[in-house]
Amino acid sequence: MRFENSEFFKLKHYKLEMPFGNFYFFETFFISEINEGIHFDWKMIQEAMDYVVAFYGADAKLGYISNRVNSYSMTPQTWNKVQKKYNIIVAGAIVAYNKMNYLNASLEKRIAKTTIKRCLSLSEAIEWIQNLKELDNK
């Protein structure tokens, strides 16, 4: 389910529209929805992360939800590259809507040094992110 069609759309957020997808910024986490057929490469990731850092600050500690409502590709090792360069994502959730997405998320989870949770719904991912002790959401 797209974020904008979910019950969570009423939560206070900022929307960033980019040519390759949309990003939704909340107080302690952000959600990405990458467009259909995109290869989400390092250049695009850097462009998006530069906005994330500008919005939250370089010392932020954030949760990240990849809401995979569309089919797209990326290199699984990207999680570690993002962590090495930016070091602001404490944990991530991948919302998989089909078996192939779930298998890809499993591969990413094995490779990434960051904690990654595979989820079957956006609500599961948001609930998990909001309850992370590392984000001090209390």
Disulfide bonds with the S-S distance in Angstrom:
none
